[in-house]
Amino acid sequence: MPGHFHVTSALNRESIAAHGLDWRRMGAAPGIAGSPVPEQEGCFLAPDEFTADFFVRMNAPGGPVDVWEVSGVSEEDLLQSPEGFAYLPGVVPPERLRLVRTQHSHQAG
């Protein structure tokens, strides 16, 4: 089963490492699209690193971002948000996550 990817502020790294991806714990930083509260009851996932780069570039809050690989997700597990993005309802435990990249995004000014 190929991995999926989640992009988030690097400020969330400690919480994710300890608790996994849990939309109820959002608070250290806004979502990658800039929302201060969860947009869905789940975690947005990209199907590949190319798509994850779209979210790295989006980075509305600015600052360094992390890209996490999420294992054990099948396409049937995903739902679609009204905006057309895939998300996994529920919590992803830390043992199914691997930090694959951290970087500064470059926003056009």
Buried (B, 14 or more C-beta within 10 A) or exposed (E): EEBBBBBBBBBBBEBBEEBBBBBEBBEBBBBBBEEEEBBBEBBBBBBEBEBBBEBBBBBEBBEEBBBBBBEEBEEEBBEEEEEEBBBBEEBBEBEBBEEEBEEEBEEEE
